[in-house]
Structure formats: structure tokens, C-alpha cells
């Protein structure tokens, strides 16, 4: 499975990021410009995942995004797991939106 750190992801210019957490988690805190597709809805909503380049998949700590990355890769999508998820993103002091 392909992986990327939050620092490497933050350095990219306009990456396509899919957040697979639940709506309530997303509402609390999320990275700007991400597309929310909860893991439980991913199979039904896979057509919403960008296919024009790599897609970076994030969750809270990295477990759900690893599952999603495996599923997306099996669909022929260049999916890359974000190591440490939003927890690592926040600990790195990267910009977030939400109620937190």
C-alpha cells in the first residue's frame, strides 16, 4: 500500500484528498478542500472519487483510510494512505477547519 506523511501531503499543490471519517468527525475538524465520503458509504459513492491523479485518503488515525486505500486501489484508483490521519495533521500544526 502506498503511504504519505502529512508533511509530504501538505507540501503538494492542490492534492485530491478524500476523508473517510463520519460526518460528525469531519464537522469537528478537517483539512480544507477535502471531499468527505465516509468509509461506510465508499462502495456506493466510489464514482465520486477523483480518477485523474493520485487520491490521498485520510481518517482520524490511519486505520479506516488504510482500508479505503486498499479498496480504491482494487478499483484501479491511485490511492495513497495518509499516515497518522487528521491526528497527525493537527499535531503537525497544519491548517484545519471545523468546530474544534
N, C-alpha and C positions, 0 to 999 in steps of 0.2 A: 504494500500500500504506500502510495506517495504521501509525504507529510511536509508541512511547512511550519516554521515558528511564527509567532505573532509579530516579531520584529521584522522578519523577512516579508511577511504579508503586508505590514504597514508601509514598507518601502516600495511596494508596487504601485503603478499608476492605474487607478480605476479597476481594481480586480473585481471579478464577479464572485460575490460571497452569498452562500445560502446558509441561513441559520435554521437548524433543525430542532430548536427548543420549542417549548409550548408558548402560546400567546402570552400568558402571564409572566413568564420569564423574560420574554422579549420586551414586553411593556416596561418591565423594571429597568432593564439596561440592555443596550445593543450597540453594535458598531454602526456608524452612519452608512447608508447606502446598501445595506444587506437586504436580501429577499427572504422573508420568513416562510418556510414550508416545514411545519412540524413533522418529525420523523414518522408519526403515525399516519400522516397524510401523503407521504412521499411517493408511494406506489401510485396512488391515484393522480397525483399532481406532477409526475415526472416530466410531463411535456412543458412545464413552466421553468425547468432548469435550463439555463443558457447552454448552448452547444457550440458556440463559436470560438471557444478557447477554454483554458483551464477554469474550473469552478472550485472555489475554496469553501470547504464545508466546516461550519463551526457549531458547537453546542456549549454547554457550561464548562465541562472539564475535558472532553475529548472522546468519551465512550460512544455516545449516540452519533457523533459525527463520523467516527470510525465505521460504525455500522452503515451509515448513509453513504459514505465514500465507497465501501465495498459494493453496495447495491448499484450506485451510479456507474461505477467502473464496469460492472457486469452489463450495463445498458450501453456501453460504448462511449460514455462521457468521461472526459479527462478530469476526474475528481481528485482533489487533494485535501487531506485531513489537516485541520489547524490544531497543532499540538497544544494542549492545555486550555483550549477553548476561550470563552469570554472571561473565565477566571484569570488566565494568563494575560489576556488583553488588558484587563483592568489593572492587574499588578504591575504591568509594564508602563502604566500611566498613559495609555493610548486613548484618544478621544472616544467618548460614548454619548449616547442619547438615552433618554428614558427618565423614569421617576426616581432613580437612585441618587 
